[in-house]
Amino acid sequence: MAVAPQERVLQAFGEAVGTLIDDFDLIDALHRLCARGVELLDVTAVGIMLADPHDDLQVLAVSEEHTGLLELFALQARGGPCAESHRSGEPRVNVGLTADAGTGLPPAFAERARQAGYATAHALPLRLRQRSIGAIGLLHAGPHTLGPSDVRLGQTLADVATIAVLQQHTAERGNVERAQVQAAIVSRTVIEQAKGVLAEHWGTGVDTAFDALRGYARTHHERLAGLARKVLDGTLDPAALRPADRP
């Protein structure tokens, strides 16, 4: 029996809230939030970007961990729907990416997106009081329109992502936001490095390496960033992470 849209929304937010109640892994939680966004908003890909202390956007999580999608979101660090939404603090939706769409987007992003098979882009800010700390980006392979109710749902996903980032660490108010943002970006960088090490060691794709990291972290109740550091400093043999169904 098909699950009603309302039920799927409740499932998604029940899962998101559940990760925030107890100790949780930020990158894994955001990865799952991206995957839920694909399902709930009927888009092809979702990514979450966070502004570093210099206000440059950095990729934290994507719905599918493959290099092409990560690079496409990274192109939006200074230009693209995510960058525009972050700067303005407002949604940037229903942006056509076809050559004749006249989007005003940076040519590098629009062209790369077309080459990757995407035709429409959207972005919504990660809002913290009266300012933005990043953006959630949505990509679709065909013409795609977000209506008012879709925009509200997308913004709620973005708000959950903001809460997750700020919930990651507890500290006294003052420099807490900057410390939390920096810690999240460092964690993502460490995970990227470990993915590359495992992919090269196994001769496989980085998506397979990421899935192996996630699976091991969940089974052994470890955080992704901590596990990635063990891979990088050599205290954990990559063989221990290799899925049993792979030689």
Phi and psi restraints in degrees (value plus and minus 20) as a CYANA .aco file:
   2 ALA   PHI     -87.9   -47.9
   2 ALA   PSI     124.9   164.9
   3 VAL   PHI    -106.3   -66.3
   3 VAL   PSI     109.7   149.7
   4 ALA   PHI     -82.7   -42.7
   4 ALA   PSI     128.4   168.4
   5 PRO   PHI     -73.7   -33.7
   5 PRO   PSI     -61.5   -21.5
   6 GLN   PHI     -82.0   -42.0
   6 GLN   PSI     -59.2   -19.2
   7 GLU   PHI     -86.9   -46.9
   7 GLU   PSI     -56.7   -16.7
   8 ARG   PHI     -86.6   -46.6
   8 ARG   PSI     -57.8   -17.8
   9 VAL   PHI     -83.8   -43.8
   9 VAL   PSI     -65.7   -25.7
  10 LEU   PHI     -81.7   -41.7
  10 LEU   PSI     -60.7   -20.7
  11 GLN   PHI     -82.0   -42.0
  11 GLN   PSI     -63.8   -23.8
  12 ALA   PHI     -82.3   -42.3
  12 ALA   PSI     -65.3   -25.3
  13 PHE   PHI     -98.8   -58.8
  13 PHE   PSI     -48.3    -8.3
  14 GLY   PHI     -83.2   -43.2
  14 GLY   PSI     -60.6   -20.6
  15 GLU   PHI     -86.2   -46.2
  15 GLU   PSI     -62.9   -22.9
  16 ALA   PHI     -85.1   -45.1
  16 ALA   PSI     -65.3   -25.3
  17 VAL   PHI     -84.7   -44.7
  17 VAL   PSI     -57.3   -17.3
  18 GLY   PHI     -79.6   -39.6
  18 GLY   PSI     -55.4   -15.4
  19 THR   PHI     -90.1   -50.1
  19 THR   PSI     -42.6    -2.6
  20 LEU   PHI    -110.1   -70.1
  20 LEU   PSI     -38.1     1.9
  21 ILE   PHI     -91.7   -51.7
  21 ILE   PSI     -65.4   -25.4
  22 ASP   PHI    -124.5   -84.5
  22 ASP   PSI    -198.0  -158.0
  23 ASP   PHI     -80.4   -40.4
  23 ASP   PSI     114.6   154.6
  24 PHE   PHI    -164.3  -124.3
  24 PHE   PSI     143.3   183.3
  25 ASP   PHI    -116.7   -76.7
  25 ASP   PSI      93.9   133.9
  26 LEU   PHI     -79.8   -39.8
  26 LEU   PSI     -71.1   -31.1
  27 ILE   PHI     -83.2   -43.2
  27 ILE   PSI     -61.3   -21.3
  28 ASP   PHI     -84.4   -44.4
  28 ASP   PSI     -62.4   -22.4
  29 ALA   PHI     -82.5   -42.5
  29 ALA   PSI     -61.2   -21.2
  30 LEU   PHI     -90.5   -50.5
  30 LEU   PSI     -54.8   -14.8
  31 HIS   PHI     -80.3   -40.3
  31 HIS   PSI     -65.4   -25.4
  32 ARG   PHI     -86.0   -46.0
  32 ARG   PSI     -56.4   -16.4
  33 LEU   PHI     -83.6   -43.6
  33 LEU   PSI     -59.9   -19.9
  34 CYS   PHI     -82.0   -42.0
  34 CYS   PSI     -65.0   -25.0
  35 ALA   PHI     -81.9   -41.9
  35 ALA   PSI     -59.9   -19.9
  36 ARG   PHI     -85.6   -45.6
  36 ARG   PSI     -56.0   -16.0
  37 GLY   PHI     -81.9   -41.9
  37 GLY   PSI     -58.8   -18.8
  38 VAL   PHI     -77.7   -37.7
  38 VAL   PSI     -65.5   -25.5
  39 GLU   PHI     -89.2   -49.2
  39 GLU   PSI     -67.6   -27.6
  40 LEU   PHI     -93.9   -53.9
  40 LEU   PSI     -53.3   -13.3
  41 LEU   PHI    -123.2   -83.2
  41 LEU   PSI     -16.3    23.7
  42 ASP   PHI      34.7    74.7
  42 ASP   PSI      27.3    67.3
  43 VAL   PHI    -133.5   -93.5
  43 VAL   PSI     154.3   194.3
  44 THR   PHI    -110.2   -70.2
  44 THR   PSI     -56.0   -16.0
  45 ALA   PHI    -170.0  -130.0
  45 ALA   PSI     129.4   169.4
  46 VAL   PHI    -154.7  -114.7
  46 VAL   PSI     121.0   161.0
  47 GLY   PHI    -158.9  -118.9
  47 GLY   PSI     130.1   170.1
  48 ILE   PHI    -137.0   -97.0
  48 ILE   PSI     108.0   148.0
  49 MET   PHI    -140.9  -100.9
  49 MET   PSI     123.0   163.0
  50 LEU   PHI    -145.8  -105.8
  50 LEU   PSI     119.4   159.4
  51 ALA   PHI    -100.3   -60.3
  51 ALA   PSI     110.5   150.5
  52 ASP   PHI    -101.7   -61.7
  52 ASP   PSI     159.5   199.5
  53 PRO   PHI     -78.5   -38.5
  53 PRO   PSI     -38.9     1.1
  54 HIS   PHI    -113.8   -73.8
  54 HIS   PSI     -14.6    25.4
  55 ASP   PHI      50.1    90.1
  55 ASP   PSI       1.4    41.4
  56 ASP   PHI    -111.8   -71.8
  56 ASP   PSI     115.4   155.4
  57 LEU   PHI     -95.1   -55.1
  57 LEU   PSI     117.0   157.0
  58 GLN   PHI    -145.2  -105.2
  58 GLN   PSI     122.2   162.2
  59 VAL   PHI     -96.5   -56.5
  59 VAL   PSI     107.3   147.3
  60 LEU   PHI    -123.5   -83.5
  60 LEU   PSI     -60.6   -20.6
  61 ALA   PHI    -176.3  -136.3
  61 ALA   PSI     128.8   168.8
  62 VAL   PHI    -155.8  -115.8
  62 VAL   PSI     140.7   180.7
  63 SER   PHI     -90.0   -50.0
  63 SER   PSI     -46.8    -6.8
  64 GLU   PHI    -154.9  -114.9
  64 GLU   PSI     104.9   144.9
  65 GLU   PHI    -104.2   -64.2
  65 GLU   PSI      57.0    97.0
  66 HIS   PHI    -150.6  -110.6
  66 HIS   PSI     133.3   173.3
  67 THR   PHI     -77.2   -37.2
  67 THR   PSI     -62.2   -22.2
  68 GLY   PHI     -79.3   -39.3
  68 GLY   PSI     -63.1   -23.1
  69 LEU   PHI     -90.6   -50.6
  69 LEU   PSI     -60.2   -20.2
  70 LEU   PHI     -81.1   -41.1
  70 LEU   PSI     -63.1   -23.1
  71 GLU   PHI     -86.5   -46.5
  71 GLU   PSI     -56.4   -16.4
  72 LEU   PHI     -84.7   -44.7
  72 LEU   PSI     -62.5   -22.5
  73 PHE   PHI     -89.5   -49.5
  73 PHE   PSI     -56.0   -16.0
  74 ALA   PHI     -81.8   -41.8
  74 ALA   PSI     -49.4    -9.4
  75 LEU   PHI     -82.5   -42.5
  75 LEU   PSI     -39.8     0.2
  76 GLN   PHI    -106.5   -66.5
  76 GLN   PSI     -11.8    28.2
  77 ALA   PHI     -75.4   -35.4
  77 ALA   PSI     -57.6   -17.6
  78 ARG   PHI    -141.1  -101.1
  78 ARG   PSI     -35.2     4.8
  79 GLY   PHI    -174.5  -134.5
  79 GLY   PSI     121.0   161.0
  80 GLY   PHI     112.4   152.4
  80 GLY   PSI     153.1   193.1
  81 PRO   PHI     -75.7   -35.7
  81 PRO   PSI     -61.0   -21.0
  82 CYS   PHI     -83.9   -43.9
  82 CYS   PSI     -64.7   -24.7
  83 ALA   PHI     -83.4   -43.4
  83 ALA   PSI     -61.2   -21.2
  84 GLU   PHI     -86.2   -46.2
  84 GLU   PSI     -62.0   -22.0
  85 SER   PHI     -86.1   -46.1
  85 SER   PSI     -59.5   -19.5
  86 HIS   PHI     -83.9   -43.9
  86 HIS   PSI     -64.9   -24.9
  87 ARG   PHI     -85.2   -45.2
  87 ARG   PSI     -61.7   -21.7
  88 SER   PHI    -105.6   -65.6
  88 SER   PSI     -43.6    -3.6
  89 GLY   PHI      53.9    93.9
  89 GLY   PSI      -4.7    35.3
  90 GLU   PHI    -145.3  -105.3
  90 GLU   PSI     136.1   176.1
  91 PRO   PHI     -82.5   -42.5
  91 PRO   PSI     126.6   166.6
  92 ARG   PHI    -147.0  -107.0
  92 ARG   PSI      78.5   118.5
  93 VAL   PHI    -143.6  -103.6
  93 VAL   PSI     143.2   183.2
  94 ASN   PHI      37.3    77.3
  94 ASN   PSI      25.9    65.9
  95 VAL   PHI    -113.0   -73.0
  95 VAL   PSI      92.4   132.4
  96 GLY   PHI     -93.4   -53.4
  96 GLY   PSI     118.7   158.7
  97 LEU   PHI    -128.2   -88.2
  97 LEU   PSI     -17.8    22.2
  98 THR   PHI     -88.0   -48.0
  98 THR   PSI     137.6   177.6
  99 ALA   PHI     -78.9   -38.9
  99 ALA   PSI     -49.1    -9.1
 100 ASP   PHI    -121.0   -81.0
 100 ASP   PSI      -6.2    33.8
 101 ALA   PHI     -96.0   -56.0
 101 ALA   PSI     -43.6    -3.6
 102 GLY   PHI      41.9    81.9
 102 GLY   PSI      30.0    70.0
 103 THR   PHI     -97.9   -57.9
 103 THR   PSI     -44.6    -4.6
 104 GLY   PHI      58.4    98.4
 104 GLY   PSI     -12.3    27.7
 105 LEU   PHI     -97.9   -57.9
 105 LEU   PSI     137.7   177.7
 106 PRO   PHI     -75.5   -35.5
 106 PRO   PSI     112.1   152.1
 107 PRO   PHI     -76.3   -36.3
 107 PRO   PSI     -56.5   -16.5
 108 ALA   PHI     -81.1   -41.1
 108 ALA   PSI     -64.6   -24.6
 109 PHE   PHI     -88.8   -48.8
 109 PHE   PSI     -69.1   -29.1
 110 ALA   PHI     -80.6   -40.6
 110 ALA   PSI     -62.9   -22.9
 111 GLU   PHI     -87.1   -47.1
 111 GLU   PSI     -64.1   -24.1
 112 ARG   PHI     -83.0   -43.0
 112 ARG   PSI     -59.6   -19.6
 113 ALA   PHI     -83.2   -43.2
 113 ALA   PSI     -63.2   -23.2
 114 ARG   PHI     -82.5   -42.5
 114 ARG   PSI     -63.3   -23.3
 115 GLN   PHI     -81.7   -41.7
 115 GLN   PSI     -51.5   -11.5
 116 ALA   PHI    -101.8   -61.8
 116 ALA   PSI     -24.1    15.9
 117 GLY   PHI      77.6   117.6
 117 GLY   PSI      -7.1    32.9
 118 TYR   PHI    -118.5   -78.5
 118 TYR   PSI     122.5   162.5
 119 ALA   PHI    -137.9   -97.9
 119 ALA   PSI     -37.2     2.8
 120 THR   PHI    -160.9  -120.9
 120 THR   PSI     124.1   164.1
 121 ALA   PHI    -153.3  -113.3
 121 ALA   PSI     130.9   170.9
 122 HIS   PHI    -160.5  -120.5
 122 HIS   PSI     137.8   177.8
 123 ALA   PHI    -173.0  -133.0
 123 ALA   PSI     123.9   163.9
 124 LEU   PHI    -153.9  -113.9
 124 LEU   PSI     123.3   163.3
 125 PRO   PHI     -95.2   -55.2
 125 PRO   PSI     129.6   169.6
 126 LEU   PHI    -107.2   -67.2
 126 LEU   PSI      82.2   122.2
 127 ARG   PHI    -111.2   -71.2
 127 ARG   PSI     114.1   154.1
 128 LEU   PHI    -149.7  -109.7
 128 LEU   PSI      83.5   123.5
 129 ARG   PHI      34.5    74.5
 129 ARG   PSI    -136.4   -96.4
 130 GLN   PHI    -119.6   -79.6
 130 GLN   PSI      -4.3    35.7
 131 ARG   PHI    -160.7  -120.7
 131 ARG   PSI     153.8   193.8
 132 SER   PHI    -131.0   -91.0
 132 SER   PSI     122.6   162.6
 133 ILE   PHI    -134.2   -94.2
 133 ILE   PSI     -12.0    28.0
 134 GLY   PHI     142.6   182.6
 134 GLY   PSI    -178.4  -138.4
 135 ALA   PHI    -177.9  -137.9
 135 ALA   PSI     135.3   175.3
 136 ILE   PHI    -129.4   -89.4
 136 ILE   PSI     109.0   149.0
 137 GLY   PHI    -130.7   -90.7
 137 GLY   PSI     123.9   163.9
 138 LEU   PHI    -145.3  -105.3
 138 LEU   PSI     116.2   156.2
 139 LEU   PHI    -147.8  -107.8
 139 LEU   PSI     124.5   164.5
 140 HIS   PHI    -154.3  -114.3
 140 HIS   PSI     124.0   164.0
 141 ALA   PHI     -94.4   -54.4
 141 ALA   PSI     -37.7     2.3
 142 GLY   PHI    -150.1  -110.1
 142 GLY   PSI    -195.8  -155.8
 143 PRO   PHI     -78.7   -38.7
 143 PRO   PSI     113.8   153.8
 144 HIS   PHI    -171.5  -131.5
 144 HIS   PSI     111.4   151.4
 145 THR   PHI    -139.4   -99.4
 145 THR   PSI     109.7   149.7
 146 LEU   PHI    -114.9   -74.9
 146 LEU   PSI      99.7   139.7
 147 GLY   PHI    -103.1   -63.1
 147 GLY   PSI     156.1   196.1
 148 PRO   PHI     -74.3   -34.3
 148 PRO   PSI     -62.3   -22.3
 149 SER   PHI     -88.2   -48.2
 149 SER   PSI     -55.3   -15.3
 150 ASP   PHI     -86.1   -46.1
 150 ASP   PSI     -60.8   -20.8
 151 VAL   PHI     -82.9   -42.9
 151 VAL   PSI     -61.1   -21.1
 152 ARG   PHI     -83.3   -43.3
 152 ARG   PSI     -61.0   -21.0
 153 LEU   PHI     -85.8   -45.8
 153 LEU   PSI     -64.1   -24.1
 154 GLY   PHI     -81.3   -41.3
 154 GLY   PSI     -59.4   -19.4
 155 GLN   PHI     -87.4   -47.4
 155 GLN   PSI     -53.5   -13.5
 156 THR   PHI     -86.3   -46.3
 156 THR   PSI     -59.2   -19.2
 157 LEU   PHI     -80.1   -40.1
 157 LEU   PSI     -63.0   -23.0
 158 ALA   PHI     -82.7   -42.7
 158 ALA   PSI     -59.2   -19.2
 159 ASP   PHI     -86.2   -46.2
 159 ASP   PSI     -58.3   -18.3
 160 VAL   PHI     -82.8   -42.8
 160 VAL   PSI     -60.7   -20.7
 161 ALA   PHI     -81.8   -41.8
 161 ALA   PSI     -60.8   -20.8
 162 THR   PHI     -81.3   -41.3
 162 THR   PSI     -65.8   -25.8
 163 ILE   PHI     -80.6   -40.6
 163 ILE   PSI     -61.8   -21.8
 164 ALA   PHI     -81.5   -41.5
 164 ALA   PSI     -63.7   -23.7
 165 VAL   PHI     -82.0   -42.0
 165 VAL   PSI     -65.7   -25.7
 166 LEU   PHI     -96.4   -56.4
 166 LEU   PSI     -39.9     0.1
 167 GLN   PHI    -103.2   -63.2
 167 GLN   PSI     -34.5     5.5
 168 GLN   PHI     -78.7   -38.7
 168 GLN   PSI     -58.5   -18.5
 169 HIS   PHI    -147.8  -107.8
 169 HIS   PSI     129.0   169.0
 170 THR   PHI    -129.7   -89.7
 170 THR   PSI     114.3   154.3
 171 ALA   PHI    -182.1  -142.1
 171 ALA   PSI     150.8   190.8
 172 GLU   PHI     -91.6   -51.6
 172 GLU   PSI     130.5   170.5
 173 ARG   PHI     -84.9   -44.9
 173 ARG   PSI     133.8   173.8
 174 GLY   PHI     113.1   153.1
 174 GLY   PSI    -111.6   -71.6
 175 ASN   PHI    -117.0   -77.0
 175 ASN   PSI      -8.2    31.8
 176 VAL   PHI     -80.9   -40.9
 176 VAL   PSI     -62.5   -22.5
 177 GLU   PHI     -83.2   -43.2
 177 GLU   PSI     -64.5   -24.5
 178 ARG   PHI     -84.4   -44.4
 178 ARG   PSI     -60.6   -20.6
 179 ALA   PHI     -84.0   -44.0
 179 ALA   PSI     -60.6   -20.6
 180 GLN   PHI     -86.0   -46.0
 180 GLN   PSI     -64.6   -24.6
 181 VAL   PHI     -82.1   -42.1
 181 VAL   PSI     -66.2   -26.2
 182 GLN   PHI     -83.6   -43.6
 182 GLN   PSI     -60.5   -20.5
 183 ALA   PHI     -83.0   -43.0
 183 ALA   PSI     -60.0   -20.0
 184 ALA   PHI     -84.4   -44.4
 184 ALA   PSI     -62.2   -22.2
 185 ILE   PHI     -87.5   -47.5
 185 ILE   PSI     -61.2   -21.2
 186 VAL   PHI     -81.3   -41.3
 186 VAL   PSI     -62.6   -22.6
 187 SER   PHI     -79.2   -39.2
 187 SER   PSI     -64.1   -24.1
 188 ARG   PHI     -83.6   -43.6
 188 ARG   PSI     -60.1   -20.1
 189 THR   PHI     -83.1   -43.1
 189 THR   PSI     -63.6   -23.6
 190 VAL   PHI     -82.6   -42.6
 190 VAL   PSI     -61.6   -21.6
 191 ILE   PHI     -84.5   -44.5
 191 ILE   PSI     -61.4   -21.4
 192 GLU   PHI     -79.6   -39.6
 192 GLU   PSI     -62.7   -22.7
 193 GLN   PHI     -84.4   -44.4
 193 GLN   PSI     -62.9   -22.9
 194 ALA   PHI     -85.8   -45.8
 194 ALA   PSI     -58.6   -18.6
 195 LYS   PHI     -77.4   -37.4
 195 LYS   PSI     -65.2   -25.2
 196 GLY   PHI     -83.0   -43.0
 196 GLY   PSI     -61.5   -21.5
 197 VAL   PHI     -81.6   -41.6
 197 VAL   PSI     -67.6   -27.6
 198 LEU   PHI     -86.4   -46.4
 198 LEU   PSI     -62.8   -22.8
 199 ALA   PHI     -81.1   -41.1
 199 ALA   PSI     -62.2   -22.2
 200 GLU   PHI     -89.0   -49.0
 200 GLU   PSI     -60.4   -20.4
 201 HIS   PHI     -83.7   -43.7
 201 HIS   PSI     -59.5   -19.5
 202 TRP   PHI    -112.5   -72.5
 202 TRP   PSI     -33.4     6.6
 203 GLY   PHI      48.0    88.0
 203 GLY   PSI      21.9    61.9
 204 THR   PHI    -153.1  -113.1
 204 THR   PSI    -195.7  -155.7
 205 GLY   PHI    -102.7   -62.7
 205 GLY   PSI     140.1   180.1
 206 VAL   PHI     -90.3   -50.3
 206 VAL   PSI     -44.6    -4.6
 207 ASP   PHI     -86.5   -46.5
 207 ASP   PSI     -59.2   -19.2
 208 THR   PHI     -84.9   -44.9
 208 THR   PSI     -60.4   -20.4
 209 ALA   PHI     -83.0   -43.0
 209 ALA   PSI     -61.7   -21.7
 210 PHE   PHI     -85.2   -45.2
 210 PHE   PSI     -62.6   -22.6
 211 ASP   PHI     -80.8   -40.8
 211 ASP   PSI     -58.3   -18.3
 212 ALA   PHI     -86.3   -46.3
 212 ALA   PSI     -61.8   -21.8
 213 LEU   PHI     -81.0   -41.0
 213 LEU   PSI     -67.2   -27.2
 214 ARG   PHI     -81.8   -41.8
 214 ARG   PSI     -65.1   -25.1
 215 GLY   PHI     -81.4   -41.4
 215 GLY   PSI     -64.4   -24.4
 216 TYR   PHI     -86.5   -46.5
 216 TYR   PSI     -62.5   -22.5
 217 ALA   PHI     -81.3   -41.3
 217 ALA   PSI     -62.4   -22.4
 218 ARG   PHI     -87.8   -47.8
 218 ARG   PSI     -65.0   -25.0
 219 THR   PHI     -82.6   -42.6
 219 THR   PSI     -58.4   -18.4
 220 HIS   PHI    -121.8   -81.8
 220 HIS   PSI     -10.2    29.8
 221 HIS   PHI      34.9    74.9
 221 HIS   PSI      28.2    68.2
 222 GLU   PHI    -137.9   -97.9
 222 GLU   PSI     138.8   178.8
 223 ARG   PHI    -104.5   -64.5
 223 ARG   PSI     127.2   167.2
 224 LEU   PHI     -77.7   -37.7
 224 LEU   PSI     -64.9   -24.9
 225 ALA   PHI     -84.2   -44.2
 225 ALA   PSI     -61.8   -21.8
 226 GLY   PHI     -84.3   -44.3
 226 GLY   PSI     -60.6   -20.6
 227 LEU   PHI     -86.1   -46.1
 227 LEU   PSI     -61.0   -21.0
 228 ALA   PHI     -80.8   -40.8
 228 ALA   PSI     -58.7   -18.7
 229 ARG   PHI     -83.7   -43.7
 229 ARG   PSI     -56.4   -16.4
 230 LYS   PHI     -84.3   -44.3
 230 LYS   PSI     -57.3   -17.3
 231 VAL   PHI     -85.1   -45.1
 231 VAL   PSI     -63.5   -23.5
 232 LEU   PHI     -90.8   -50.8
 232 LEU   PSI     -55.9   -15.9
 233 ASP   PHI    -111.0   -71.0
 233 ASP   PSI     -17.5    22.5
 234 GLY   PHI      61.4   101.4
 234 GLY   PSI     -10.4    29.6
 235 THR   PHI    -103.4   -63.4
 235 THR   PSI     -28.5    11.5
 236 LEU   PHI    -147.6  -107.6
 236 LEU   PSI     102.5   142.5
 237 ASP   PHI     -88.9   -48.9
 237 ASP   PSI     107.5   147.5
 238 PRO   PHI     -73.8   -33.8
 238 PRO   PSI     -46.8    -6.8
 239 ALA   PHI     -80.7   -40.7
 239 ALA   PSI     -49.7    -9.7
 240 ALA   PHI     -90.4   -50.4
 240 ALA   PSI     -40.9    -0.9
 241 LEU   PHI    -114.0   -74.0
 241 LEU   PSI     -37.2     2.8
 242 ARG   PHI     -85.0   -45.0
 242 ARG   PSI     108.7   148.7
 243 PRO   PHI     -77.2   -37.2
 243 PRO   PSI     124.5   164.5
 244 ALA   PHI     -83.2   -43.2
 244 ALA   PSI     -45.8    -5.8
 245 ASP   PHI    -106.2   -66.2
 245 ASP   PSI     -12.2    27.8
 246 ARG   PHI    -139.2   -99.2
 246 ARG   PSI     118.5   158.5
